[in-house]
Amino acid sequence: MFGKLLKHEFGATAPLILMLWAGLVGFAGLSALFWELCRSLDIFALPLSISTFFFVILAIAAFVVVNVVIIRRFYVNVYGDEGYLTLTLPVKRSSIIWSKLVCGSVWLILTGAVVAMSVGVLLLAGNHSVIKEAFEYLRLIVGRALESLRLSDVFAAVVMILSMLVELVDGILVFYAAISIGQFFTGHRLLGSVLGYMGIHVLTKIAESIYSLIMGVPELSSGLINLMIRVVPLDAASGFNLQVSMVLYIVVKVIFAALLFLFSDYIMRRQVNLQ
C-alpha cells in the first residue's frame, strides 16, 4: 500500500515540477546557444541577456515552487477537502507522512541537480577556462580545509551528505508539524499553521542556544560547514574532538526530525478537524 501512496504522490506533484524543469533547461540551453552566437555576432547580446534573466528567475523560483507544492500537497491532501478520502484509507497515518516526505525530498534533491546541471551548461558555454580554474580553486580550498581540520575525504563527504539529507528532511517536517498545529485553531487553521511554524522556530532557537551553551559549539542552525570552521572542543576535559562534534550534530538533528514526525503522526491520529 505504501508503494501505491508513493506512486500517487509523484503522479499528483509531477506535472508542475516537470514543466518547471523543462522551462529551466530550455532557457539554459537557449542562453548557451546565444552565448555561442555572441562570439561571432554582437546582435545576439540582447537575446542572451533576456534568456539569461529568465533563467536566473526560474532557477531562484524552482526551490520556492517545489516547496510550495510540497506544503500545499500535505495541507490539501490531509487536512483539506481531500482529507476525507486520504484519512479513510486502510493505511497507517505514518505511512501517509512517509510517502509525502519521501516524495518531497526526492523532488527537492532532483530540482537541485537540475538547477546545478543547467548552471553548469550555461557556464561551460560562457568560458571553459573559468570553470576549470574555479574547480581547481575549490579543490585546493577544500583540500587545505580537510588537511587543517585533520579530516579524511571519505569521512567529510559522508558527514556532509548525511547532514544535507537531515537538514532537508527537517525542513519538510517543520512545515508538516506547523500545518498539524493549525488543527487546534478551528476556523483559522491557516493562521494557526503560521503561528505554529513561528512557535517551532522560536522553540528550536531556544533549544539550540541551550545546546550551544552547554556543549560549547555553534548553534545547529548555523549549519555543519560553520560547525567545521568555528568548532571548539565540546569540553576541554571530555576529550571530544571535531569528528565527535560533527556526528553529534547529525544525531541531534535526526532526533529533532523524529520528534516532528511523531508529533505530526499523533495529530493526524487524534486531532483531525476537517470542518
N, C-alpha and C positions, 0 to 999 in steps of 0.2 A: 504493500500500500504506500510505503514511503516513496518508492520509485515513481508511482503514479502522481503523488503530490509534487515531487520534484519536476517531473515532466510537465505537469500543468503549470507550475510556476514559471518555468523557462518559456513555455508557449505563450503565457499571458504577458510577459515582460519583454519578449524578444523583439517584436515589430518596431517599437520606438527606438530601442537601443541600436538595433541593426541599421536603421535609417540614419541615426546619428553617426555611426561609424562610417557608413557609406559617404556621407557628406564630408566627414573629416578626411578620409582617404582621398576622396575626389578633389578637394581643394588643395591637399598636399601635392597630389600628382599634377594638378593644373599649375600650381605655383612653381614646381620643379621644372615643368615644361617651359613656362615663361622665363624662368631664370636662365635656362639654356639658350633660349631665343634672344635674350637680352645681351648675350655675349657678342652677337653679330648685329643686332638691330635695337637701337635705343627706344624705338616706338613701343616696345613691349614692357617698358618700365612701369607705366601706369596700370596695365592689366596685372602685372606682377604685384604691385602694391595692393591692389584691390583684393586679389585672390589670397594673398598672404594675410591681409587684415581679417577676412572672413575665416581663414584657417585658424588664426590665433583665437578669435572669438569662439569658434567651435571647440577648440582644444580646452579652453577655460571652462566653457559651458558643459563639456562632456561629463565631468565628475559631478557637477551640480545636478544635471538632468538625471544621471543614473541614481544618485542618492535620493532625489525626489521620487523617482519611480519606485525604489525600494521602500521608502517610507509610506508612500501613498498605497502601495500594494498591501502592506501589512494593515494599515488603518482601515481601508475599504473592505478587504477580504476577511478580516477577523472581527472588527468592531463596527463595520458599516453595514450597508444593505446586504452584502454577500455573506455576512456573518451567520445569518440564519441557515445557510446551506453548509458553510465551512465547519461550523461548530457542531453540526449534526452528523458529520462523517464518522464512521466507526474507526477512528484512529485516536491515539493519544494527543493531547494538546502539545506535548513536547515535540512530537513528530511534525506538527504543523509549523512550529517555530524553527525546527531544524531545516525543513525544506526551504523556508523563506530565507533563513540565514545562509545556507549553502548557495542558493541561487544568487542572492545579493552579493556575497563575497566573490563568487566566480565572475559576475558581471563587472565588478569594480576592478578586479585583477586584470581581466581581459581588456577593459577600457584603458587601463594604464599601459598595457602592452601595445594597444593600437595607437594611442597617443605618442608613445615613445618611438614606435616604428615610423609613424608619419613624420614626426620631427626629424628623425634620422634621414629619411628620404629627402626632405626639404634641405637639410643642411649639407648632405652629400652633393646635391645638385648645385649648391652655392659655392662651396670651396672644399675640396678634398683634403688639402694640406692642413686647413684649420682644424678639421675633425681629427685628423691623425695627431696633430700636436696637442689637442685638447685631451684625447685619450691617454697619450703618453704622460702628460702633466698629471692627470688624475691618477694614473697608475703609480706614478712616483710619489704623490702625496699620500695615497692610501698605504703604499709600501712603507714609507717612513713612519706613518702613524702607527701601523701594526708593530713595527720594529721597536718604536719607543715605548709602546704600551705592553710589549712582550706578549703579543697575541699571535697565535698561528692563523694562517689564512683560512683553514677549514673551520676552526672554532669561530672566528669572526664572521664568516659567511653564514654558518648555521644559525648563530645567535641573531644576526641581522634579519635573516629570512623569517625566523620564528617570531621575532619582535614585531616585524611588519604585519605578519598574519594576525597576531594577537591584537595589535592596535586596530586593524581593520575590523575584526570581529567585535571588539569592544565598542567601536564607533557605531556599528549597526545595532548592537544590543542596547545601547543607551537610548536610541530612538524607540526601540520596541518597548523598553521599560517605561519611558516617558508617555508613550501612547497608552499603555496599560494603566498608568496612574490616572489618565483622563477619565477612566471609567467611574471614578469616585465623584466626578463632577456632573451630575445628572443635568442634562440640558445645556451644558457648557463643556463638552468633552474636549473640543479643540483647545479652548483656553486652559483647561486642566492639563492637557498634554504639554503645552508650552510651559506652564508653571512647574510641571513635573520635570521637564528637561532642565530648567533652571535650578530646581532643587537638587537634582542629581549632580549637576555641575558644581554647585556650592559644596555639597557634602563630599564630593570627590576631592575638591581642592583642600578642604579641611583635613581629610584623611591623608592626603599626600603631604601636606605641611607637617603633620604629626609624624608620619613615616620618615620624612626627610630630617626632621629634628632629632628623632631617636637614632636613626641609622647613620646620619652624617653624610648623606648622599643627596644629589639634586632631586627635585620633585619628579615623580614619574611622568608628569605631563610634559616635562622638558624633553622627553624622548631619549632613546637609547644612545644616539650619537652624542648628545650633550652629556649623557652619563659617562660615556667613554672619555670625553675630553676633560670634564671637570671633576670626575670622581675622586674622592679621597677615601682612605681606609674607613670601613664602617666603624671600627673601633681599634685603636692602636694596640689594645691588649688582646683583641679577639683573633688577630691574625687573618682576618678576611681580606681578600685581595680583589682586584678588578674583575677577574673571572667570576668570583662568587657574587659580586655585586650585580653583574650583568645577568646571571642566571636567576638571582633573586628578583630582579626587575621583572623578568618574564613570568616567574611563578606568581608574583603578586598580581600582575595584570590578568593572568589566567583565572585566579581566584575571583577577581572583580568581575570578569566576564561570566563566570559560573553563577555568581550571585545575581547578576542581572537576568540571566537566563531563567534561573529558578523563580525569581520574582515574577517575571512575565508569565511563566507557566502557571504559577499559583493564581494570578489574577484571572487568567483565561479559564481556570477551573472553578473559581469561587466567586468572582465579582464581575461577571459579564452583564452589561446593560446595553441592549441594542435599541432602546427606545430613543 
